[in-house]
Amino acid sequence: MNFIRNSTAKLSSRFLDPRNTLFLGSRHSSNPSCYEHEFFCKGKAFLLNSNKNSQFHAYPSRFLGFQRPIKNAQKSNCVPSSVFAQHRAISMPYGLFVDDTVASNVRYLSTSVETNRNDSTFERIHIQNSISVKPKNLAGEETPLDEDRNKVKNTVKGLEEGKGGVSIDSDIEKEGWNLLRDAVVKYCGYPIGTVAANDPCDKMPLNYDQVFIRDFVPSALAFLLKGEGEIVKNFLLHTLQLQSWEKTVDCYSPGQGLMPASFKVRSVPIDDNKFEEVLDPDFGEAAIGRVAPVDSGLWWIILLRAYGKITGDYSLQERVDVQTGMKLILNLCLADGFDMFPSLLVTDGSCMIDRRMGIHGHPLEIQALFYAALRSSREILTSEGSNNLVRAINNRLNALSFHIREYYWVDMKKINEIYRYKTEEYSMDATNKFNIYPEQIPSWLMDWIPEKGGYLIGNLQPAHMDFRFFTLGNLWSIVSSLGTPRQNEAILNLIEYKWNDIVGHMPLKICYPAVENEEWRIITGCDPKNTPWSYHNGGSWPTLLWQFTLACVKMGRLELAQKAIALAEKRLSRDHWPEYYDTRSGKFIGKQSRLYQTWTIAGFLTSKMMVKNPEMASLLFWEEDLDLLEICVCALSKSGRVRCSRGAAKSQILV
């Protein structure tokens, strides 16, 4: 006990700032007295386990360099326990040095509003076996349970009251909100996410009863737009805690920054007929195909930015644990490798399309999310110790935007250029840089591409272009300004001209067209779920509606969003909110589609709120960053190579 007093006495006042918290985390009892501020361990609180004979959990945490065993049996009062380990730092590329006792109060390259610098509240140091421990401020007053210091609306209160800041007009919206609230998962009495699907008639939910990071994003936005931020805050912090868990597949461990694909709250029996709640994450070791979820970390960063933008609570972003977790994700994404391209190299099935569909390599969806996550990180990262990382982010943003705009874009003019390509060019000034054979241009594309319109292809590798239209990647290229303003407008024009193909009876196709016959057998491996015009192979996914709406809001095309929402509104409730639809026009409910799919519900509700309040939706997208166009790191002129096409890309912005 003297050790704690001596240690805490040495803490300077800057370490007691509520923004500079160290997130230790723990497992918790199902006792309802468990309290949010205790298990988030805010305010630089250190928790000591006085029982030296405890049994510990098998998974040691690696977060911030702490080898921290977790007790397997918690006390009934649900106060989390922890043991001290030797302080050390994590070394990373780009000269990063993350110390567990250092946090910055300065935001670097941030476009966000000013944070509350005068907030002096902090929680006291808690010792295990305390009873009814509640945080107190400097005046000795208890902090209210139903609202945090930044006045973010408590979701539990919203769940009970059913109230919000956005008016609900239609019966289908009321039904949707009731279903969304029913899908909320609680951990230790507090909301932490939403299950993937909540069909009461489904006796074999498989992993649809888990909270998926990518699936929760539309739910999170729905709650944020409604003024209920607590569930999102809880989700961000608890998934951050899971990032530090040991994760292995056949004795091999991926990088520390990997975020789980999903997690589940489980009740585990302990002594005296008591149970404790634990979080059980899946990093891909239990997934079909054992594929790591590359997009989970990207979605997490994007959602972290959205939380700050909508709630105004930027203190969450500035916490030491949050900053470090974000840097671990960026460390994975920005690590040097053998690749010659700035795009991320991933395996098949590492994103929303999580089954074999021929997207291995550099799929557009991952690149668009990667770009959005990098732009989010540049806003969020604090300055101290991050200069090299910010420099690396700027360089990657510049190279990635040029690469996608220049080489992924196709319209009639570009297809005609590819059609006339010469091959086997060996020179620094080759036109056909990737040695694409003109015979790769599919016959359907020649007649399908409109005169006014274009899109970003699905994938690009040496001697390979995937000409399929992937909706999510193209929509996020608009939202994040990965494409030029002219390209973004052309993508929406193409969707409008090809409405029957991409929208049909239910918005929107996940990709177009479907692979069929021998191509289906080769690309999918004869996958019975990804048959032509079903599931990931040309199926229609209503959850894409909110991303389409956001893109339309940005480009000033609300009429397109309203048209798509009206189509969905006619059927979703009647069809019991399916996961996806089948057939070329999306007329039938998917043959293996789950009903009461949460991100279908949340996507619809979020779309309705975005249309009602475009100003709030505008907080979620990015405008063109003109500064990026001035940062050309390729130095082509010094090496005698051809001109850098940055000037051509920049010229499109001014049109």
Buried (B, 14 or more C-beta within 10 A) or exposed (E): EEEBEEEBEEEEEEBBBBBBBBBBBBBBBBBEBBBBBBBBBBBBBBBBBEEEEBEBBEEBBBBBBBEBBBBBBBBBBBBBBBBBBEEEBBEBEBEBEBBBBBBBBEBBBBEBEEBBEEBBBBBBBBBBEEEEBBBBBEEEEEBEBEEBBBEBBBBBBBBEEEEBEBEBEEEBBEBBBEBBBBBBBBBBBBBBBBBBBBBEEBEEBEBBBBBBBBBBBBBBBBBBBBBBBBBBBBBBBBBBBBBBBEBEEEEEEBBBBBBBBBBBBEEBEBEEEBEBBBBBBBBBBEBEEEBBBBBBBBBBBBBBBBBBBBBBBBBBBBBBBBBBBBBBBBBBBBEEEEEEBBBBBBBBBBBBBBBBBBBBBBBBBBBBBBBBBBBBBBBBBBBBBBBBBBBBBBBBBBBBBBBBBBBBBBBBEBBEBBEEBEEEEEEEEBEBEBBBBBEBBBEEBEEBBBEEBBBBBBBBBEEBBBBBBBBBBBBBBBBBBBBBBBBBBBBBBBBBBBBEBBBBBBBBBBBBBBBEEEEBEEBBEEBEBBBBBBBBBBBBBBBBBBBBBBBBBBBEBBEBBBBBBEBBBEBBBEBBBBBBBBBBBBEBBBEEBBBBBBBBBBBBBBBBBBBEBBEBBBBBBBEBBEEBBEBBEBEBEEEEEBEBBBEEBBEBEEE
